[in-house]
Amino acid sequence: MSEEEFEEAVADALDSVPEQLARAMDNVVVLVEDVPPEGMPPDLLGLYEGTPLTERGSWWAAGSLPDRITVFRRPTLAVCATREEVVAEVRITVVHEIAHHFGIDDERLHELGWA
């Protein structure tokens, strides 16, 4: 899958987020990178970096950079055999990382089937 096709899959996953949730997302950007940063597991599919909405106080808005959700292309392609699997895995990854933005931890995501 080309970089452009992968980015389209991420965009489609974002478009599938219910409008009410998408509107509730605040100061967050979604990026695509080929591989996780040095020091992170090489098989990491996605990463949320920021302050979850549930932890933001009045101090937060003063000059805060956007939160970042990054979806990693090469590890995703490595665990998927078909284009359909990539699209499904990207959607799971995007939802998983958005959930972190809303303050939902990995344990709860496992319970919900989004881990």
N, C-alpha and C positions, 0 to 999 in steps of 0.2 A: 504494500500500500504506500503510495507516494505521500510526501509531507502534506501536500495540498488536500489529498483525500482524507488523511488523518485529521487535519484541522477542520475539514467539513464535518467529520464525525463528531468532533468536540462541539462544534457550533450546533449541530443537530441535537446533541444531548442537552445543550443549554436551552435550545428552543423547546424541548420537551418538558422543561421544568414548569409546573403550574404557575400561571401568571401571578397569583397572589404571593407565592413564595419568591418569585423573581423580583417582584416589587419590594419585598421585605429585605432583600439583600442590600447591604449598605457598604459602599466604598470597598469593593472587591473587584479584582481583575482576574481573568482566566487566561492562562498562557499554555503554550505547548513547547516542550523542550525535548530533545532527543534522549537524553539520559539524566538520571538524578545527579545532584551535586556530589562532589567528592565528600566522602565520609558518610554518605547515605547508602542504604542497601541497594545494590545494583539492579535488583528485581522490583524496586518500588514503582508502582504504577501512577500514583498521584500524591500530591503533598499540599496541605493547607498551611500557610504561614500568615499569622496575624493574630488579632484579638477577637475571639468569638463575640457575637452580639450580646450574649448573656453575661459577658465580663466587662463590657464597656461602661465606664462611668462618665461623669461630666468632664473629666480630664482628657478623655480619649480624643475628642474631635480637634483639639488644638494642634494643628500641624501634623496629624497622623497620615502616614503614607497608606495607600490602599493595601488591604489584605491581598494575598496572592494564592490562587489555586493554580497549581501546575500539573499538567497531565504529561506523562513521559511516554514518548512514542516507541522507542526501541524495546523497552521491557514489555510493553503492551503487545507489540507485534510478536515478541518471543513466546508469549503464553497463548497465543491465538493461532489457529490453523486456517481460518477462513475470514473473509471480509465481514461476514455476518457476526462471527465471534468477536472481531475487533469492535464493531459498532456496539454490540451488547456490553462488552467489557468497558469501553469508553463511557457509556451511559452509567454503568454501575460506579465507575471511578468518579465521574463528575458529581453524581448524587451523593456519594460518600463524602467527598471533600466539601460540598455545599453544606452537608449536615454538620461538619465540623465548624463551619462559619456560623451556624445557628447554635453551637454549643453542645452538640450531640457527640458523645465519646465513642470510641471503638467498641467498647463492651455493648453499649446499647445498639450500635449499628449491627453487630453480630446477631443480637437478639432479633432484630428486624429483617435480617437477611441481606443487608447492604454492605457487608464487609468483604 
